[in-house]
Amino acid sequence: MKNTAARKLKQVPKGYLIVGVDPHKKNHAAVAITQNFTIRDRFKFDNTREGLEFLLRRVRTEMVKSDCRGVMFAIETGGHYWRNVAYYLDERGIPFRFINQYTLKRRREGKDLNRRKNDYRDSEVAAQLLCTGEFVESTVPQGVYAKLRTAHNAYRRLVKERTRIINLVKGLLDALFPEFTRVFKDPCGLTALSVLSTCSTPGVIARMTEDEFVATIEVKHQGRLMRKKLMALHYAARSSIGIAAGAKSVSSEISFLVEKLELIRGHICAIERTLVRLVDETEEGKYLLSIRGLNYIAVARNLPAAEMALGRKVAVIFFDEHNPKEAVVIAVYT
């Protein structure tokens, strides 16, 4: 632990002006301090290019006034508003480090017993944490790794939304047609979705004959139709205990959710193809895919976080001393 702290402190050059940034949606807060924690300046700047240019001009002016050799930024990573500032600084080669929001909160609460909380205070604490080496070593992804992170985040959100919709459909069916999930264990299978999008009300199904019901589903269905289950569902509908009051409205909502679910599934398939293509473009992808148990989605999730290994000890499966890039990392530790 002592070695880790010493190594991090070496990354903060002596005589540098430290600027803590607390990012927000419209206006960011910044506090400039020297390494003896003396506050030199504090101000706010807009989340625009003009605002970021103003940040650099003001920081350079204060750097000259304070007779500092350079400047280094400490950016709190709560939320997602820090990304614009980080990429702007990275494009210009200006050094910065990330401050974990939970570390910042614990430090602020431990020092301020009156629970003082404002934007400038958070920026000040972020700068102090950088001075003491309590920051996160990381880099912002570029190129194919940035594309992978963005694509996988979209994939993760869609999968989460798909799960939410499936659970909502199951909840509606518990009141409208509770026997449905006894016949179709997966209410979101192809045949089950065709039924839900066409006629999910047990009263409507019961008024049809078996042949009429199967023919109705077959009109809009694509692929293999599970006729035996449809007949079992028709039999269950005749003695269903589903709630008839408001059944038509619930059925309409289920039809809408089914359409939304099919759209999300199409988007997920498209993003999966994108992830496969991006993983194949990386140098490490083929090595990670050679590990049993890792598929393209798992590799796409972890590749953008490859920067987590920077400055840390790693455990590898194999390593080519003539080509340091040819190594597979299985563990990262400090």
N, C-alpha and C positions, 0 to 999 in steps of 0.2 A: 504494500500500500504506500509506503514511504517512497519507494522508487517511482511509482506511478505519479505521485504528487510532484516529485522533483522533476520528472520528465516533462510534465505539463507546464511547470513554472518556467522551464527553459524555452518554451514556445512563446513566452511573452517577453519580448526584448526590453531591456532596461532603458528608461528614458522615453518610453512611448506614452502618448496620450491615449487613454482608454475611454471609449465612448460606448455607453450602454444604450440599447434601443429597445423600447417596448412597443411592438407593432400593433396597429389597430386597422380598422377598415378604411377610414378616411384620413386620419391624422396620426402620425407616429410621434412618440415622445423620445427625446434623446438627452442624455446627461453626460458631459465630458468631465473626467476626473484624472488627476495624476495618480501615480502608483502609490502615493502616500495617502490616498483617499480624499484629497482636497478637491472640492467641486470647483471647476473652472467655468462651466457654462451649462445651461440647460435651456431647451427650446423644443418646439414642435414643428414638424414639417409635413407637407401633404404627401399622400400616396400617389404621386404623379412623377413624371420625369423631371419637371421643374422643381418639385419638392426634394427629390433625391439629389439633384444638382446643387440646390441650396444647402442641403446637409453637408456635402463635401466642401463647398466654399466656406461655410461657417466653421467646420472642423479644422480646415487648413489654416484659417485665420487664427483660431485659438491655439493651434499647434505652434505657430510662430510666436504668439504672445507668451506661451508657457515655456518657450525654449526647449521643446521636445523634438526628438529625432525622427519621430514618425507617429502613426496612429493605428490603432487596432480596435475593432468593433466587437462588442458582446451583444448577441441578439437572442432575446427570449423566444423560445419556439412554441409558445402556446397558440393554439389555433393554426391557421394557415396563412395569416397575413405576413409572416416573416419571409415568405418565399421571394416576393418581389425585391425586397431589400437585399437578401442574400445573393440572388442572381445578379443584381446590379453591381454589387461590390465585387463579386467573383469575376465578372466580365472585365473589370478594371484592375484586377490583380491586387485589390486592397485586402489585407488579412482580416479575418473575422473568425469567431468561434461561437458555438451555440450554447445557450444556457438553458438547462432543463427547468420547466416551469415549476415542478414540484420542489426541486432544490432551492429555487428562488423563493418560493412561498415559505419553506421551512426557515430559511435564513432571515427573511423579513419578519416573520412572526417571533422568532427567537430574539431578535434585536429590539423590536418595537413592541413593548408590552402593552402600549395603548392601541395596538392593532391599526396603526396608521397605514393607510392604503391609498395611493394615487399613482398616476402614470409616471410621474417623475421619480417617485420612490422606487418603483419597480425597475426603472432604467438605472438608477443609482446602484441598487443591489446587484443587478446584472453585471455592471462594470466592476464592482468589488469582487464578485465571484470569479471574474476573469483574472483579476490581479492575484488572487489566492490559488489559482489553478483548478478551480472547481467548475470546469466546463466540459462540454461533450466534444470529443474529437470526431469530426465528420466533414464531409464534402457534399456539395450539391451535385446531383447526377447530371451528366451531359450526354448528348448524342443518343445512341440507341438505349442507354440505361435510363435516360429521362423518359423516352418513349415507353419503355417497359413499365416504369413506375406509374405513369399516367394511365396506360392501358390496363394494368392490373388493378389499379384503384377503381376504374370504371367497372371492370369485371366483378370485383368484390361487392360493389354497391348493387349491381344488377342481381347477383346471386342472393344478396340479403333481401332485396325487394321481391324476388321470386318466392323466397321462403315466407315472407310476410303475406303475400297474396294467397299462397297455398293454405296457410293456416287460417286466413280469413274465410276462404271457401269452405274449409272443413267446419268452421264455426257456424256458418250460415246453414250448412247441410244438417247439422245437428238438430236444428229447429224445423227446417223445411222438410227434410227427407232423411231421418236418422238411419233408415235401413240401407241407404245408398252405400255407405262405407263398409257395410257387411258383405255386400256383393262385390264391390270394387275396393280392394284393399288400398289401392292407390287411386284416389279420386281425380288425379291429374294425368292418368294414362290417356292414350289416344282415343280409345272407345269411350271412356268415361267423360272426357272433355267434349266429345261429340254429343253425348246425351245432355250434358250441362248447358251447352250452348244452344241446343234445340228445344228441349222440354225437360226442365228439371223438377217440375211440380208433379208430385205423385198422383194428384187428382186428374191431371191431363193425361198422364200415362195410363191410368186405370180405365179411362173411357175409350181407349183404343184396344183393338185386338192385338195379339202378339205379332201377327204378320204386318199389320199396319204400323205398329211401333218400330219394328225392325226396318221396314221399308223407309220410314221417316228419317231414321238415323242414317241409313245407308246413303241417302241422297247427298248429304253434306260431308260424309266421312271419306277420308282418304287413307288407304292402307288396309291392313287386315282387320276385319270386324269380328269381335268376340260375340258370336250369336248366342251361345249358351248363357253367357252372363247377362245379355240383354233380356233373354227370356226369364232368367231368375229375377232380374230387376223388375220386370213387368209383373211377375207374381207377387213380389214384395210390395209393389205400389198399391195393389188392390186391398191390402190390409195395413197400410202405413198409418202410423200415429203422428205423422207430420202435422204441424199447425197450419190450418187452412186460412186463418185470418192474416191478411197481408201477404199471402203466398205469391201473388203475381208480382208484387214489388221486389220481394226477395229473389224471385226467379230472374227478374230483369237485372238485378245487381250481380247475380252470379254469372249471367251471360256477359256482362260488361267485364267482370274480372277475368273470365276465360279468354276474352279477346286480348286483354292487357297481358295476360300470362303468355299467350302465344307470341305476342310482339316481343316481350322480354326474352323469351327463349331464342327467337331469331337473332336478337342483338347479342346474346351471350355466345351463340355459335360464331357470329362474325368476329367478336373480340377474341375468341379462342383461336381462330385462324390467324389473327393479327399477332397474338402472343407467340404462336408457333413460329411465325416468320421472323419475329424480332429475336427470339432465343437463338435461332439458327444463324443470325447475323453476328452474334457475340462469339468471342474466342473461347470463353469458358463453357458455353452451353453444351458442346459435345461431350466434355469431360463430366459435367454434372449429370447429364442424361445417362451416362454409362453406369452410374450408381443405381443399384437395384432399389426400387421403391420411389424414385424420383421421376415424375412426369414433367411435361412441359409447363403445366400450371404452377407446380411447386418450384421449378427452376425460375420461372418468370417472377414469382413472388420474392425470391431471395437474391436474385442477381442485382437488382438496383441497390440492395443494402450491402454490396461488396465493400463499400468504403468503410464499413464498421470495423474491418480488419486493420485499417491504417494505424500504425503505432502500437499494435497489440501483439501479444504472443498468439501463435496459431498452431493447431495440430493438423497435419496433412496426411492423406493416404499415400500419395506418391509425389516425388519431386525430381525434376530434371535439372541438375546443376548447370547444364549448358543453356537451358532456357527457363528462367525463373517463372515465366508465365504458365508453364506446364505443371501445375500443381492443383490438387483438389483439397480444399480446406474443409475439415469436418468439425472443428471446434475453434472458438475464439475465446480467450480468457485474458485476465489481467494479473 
